[in-house]
Amino acid sequence: MKKAKDNPEKNIVLIIDEINRANLSNVLGPIFYLFEYKLKDNSVDIDLGGGYWVNSIPPNYYVICTMNTADRSLAVVDFALRRRFAWYTLKPHVIELTGTNKFFKEDFLAFNKIFNWHASTEELSLQPGQAYFIAENRDEMDLRIKYELLPLIREYLAEGLLTNAREEFAKYFSDSISEVLFE
């Protein structure tokens, strides 16, 4: 924030990955309160240390946070956090890659179709993202399906999630890697 205030002609971006895992008092400290939309009158002074005080967020200071909504081990993000940020959902989508890795579009689209047709609104947040469908070759992708995606879907089903998609997933795993969903 100090850099943004000292360089008003430059845009400064702070990226916080997986904000729902972060201890915000450690990450943002007292400046968290400056994100409060009600504080438009500069009524709070915050000490950033070293005698450097701020009472507002510089207009050239941006904070971008990511959050993995599929991580159900985490509590729902509290309202204090929600009201301080705008929220935008990025859904898994087809990507183009350069280099040695390939995006296995057919497998991705098969999963995407199953989720879009059979998942409830709440279950859509469980859809595996693009990274699951990136591999160097077909053999590596098949291993990812067998040892990452299959166990993930088994876990969801065992917890009573995605039950409407059970038959479609069973067919996908049987057709793609000759594995049964449940023995």
N, C-alpha and C positions, 0 to 999 in steps of 0.2 A: 504494500500500500504506500509505503514511503517513496518507492521508486516512481509510482504513478503520480504522486503529489509533486515530486521534484521535477518530473518530466511531463508536463501537461500536454505536450504535443505528441507524445507516444502513447499508444494503447498498450496497457499492461494486462495480461491474462493470467489468472491463477486457476489451475486445473486441479480439482480434487477428485481422484478416482474412488469410486464406491463410497460415497459420502455416508451411506447408511452404516458403514463399518467404522467410520471415523469417530474419534472422540473430539467433538467440535470445540470443546473448550481448549484442547491442545492444538488443534489445527488452526482455528481462527482466533482463539483467545477472546478478549473483550470486544474485538471489532464485530463479532457476531451480532451484537446489539445494534450496530449501525445499519444492518440490513433491514431493520424494522421499518416498514413502510410509513409508520406513524411519525417517525423522527425526521420530519422535514424542516424543523426549525433550528437545527444544530444545537439542541439543548443538552447534549451529552458530550463530554470531552473524554477521550480515550488515550491513555498513555501507551505508546508503542514501545517504550523503552528508550533509554539514552536521552531522555528529555524531549522526545519527539511526540507531540500530541496531535490528534486529529478529532474532528467533530462531525465529519461527514465522509462519505465514500466519494473519491474523486470521479468525475464523469468519464474518465479514460481508464477506469479500473473495472475489469470484468472477471466474474467468477463463473467457471463452467464446472459442473459436477456430474459425475456418472453414478448410476445406481443399478445394481443387478437385482431386478425384481424377482428373479427365479430363486434367489437365495432365501428360502423360507425359514432358515434358522435365525434370521434377524427379525427383530420386532418391527412393527409398522413404524414408519418414520413419523416422529411426533409433529403435532400441529405447529409448534414453535418454529421448526425447520421449514415446514411446508409453506407457511405464510410469508416467508422471507425470500422465496425463490419462485420463478416461473418454472413450470414443469412441461416437458415435451417428451413424448414417448417415441422411441426409435424401434421399429419392429424389424425383425430379421428380414433381409432382402438379398436378392441375387447380387453378387459382386464380380468384378473383373479383376484378375490378378496378372501381374507380370512377374517374371522370374521362374524359379524351378517349381514352386508349389502350384497346385491346381485347385480350383474350386469345383467340387463335385455337384454340379447344378441339379442333375437328375435326383440324387439322394436328397438334396436340400428341398427341392420342389415336392418330393413325395412326403417329407415330413411337414412341410408348409401346408400341403393340401389336407393331410390328416388333422392337423391342429385347426385349420380354418373351418373344416366341416364338422368336427366332432368335439372340440374343446368348448367348455363354457367360457364366458367372459373372463372369469377369474383364472381359469386354467391357461388362457392364451399367454399369460406372463411366464409360463413354464417352458415355452417353446425354445429349444436349443438355438443358439445364434449361429452366425456364419462360421465362426472359428471351428466348430465341430465338423465342418464339411470341407476343410482345407487339408490337403495331403500332397505328398510328392507323387504318389502313384496309386493305382487301384488297390494294390495289396495293402498299402498303408491305410487307405480309406476303409477297407473291409475290416482291418484290425480296430480302427476307431469305432466303427459301427458295433463290432462284437464286444469290445471291452470298455466302451464309454457310453454309447447311445443305448444299447440294449440294457445294461444294468440301470441306467437312469430311468428308462421307461418302466422297467420292472419295479423299481422303487416307487415311482409315481402310482402305478397300478396297485401295488401292495398297500399304499396309503389311502386307497379309495379315490384316487385322482385319475382323470382321463378314462374312466371306465367305458364311456360311450365310444372310445376309439380302440378298444381292446382288440377287436377282430381285424381292424385295418392295420394296426401295428404288428399283429401276429403274421398277417400276410406279408407285410413289408420285410420283416426279419427273415421269414422263411424264403421269400423270393430273392432277397439280396445277398444273404450270407448263409442260407440253409440252416438257420438256427430257430429253435422253437422259443416262443415267448415265455411259456411256463412249462415245466416238465411234469 
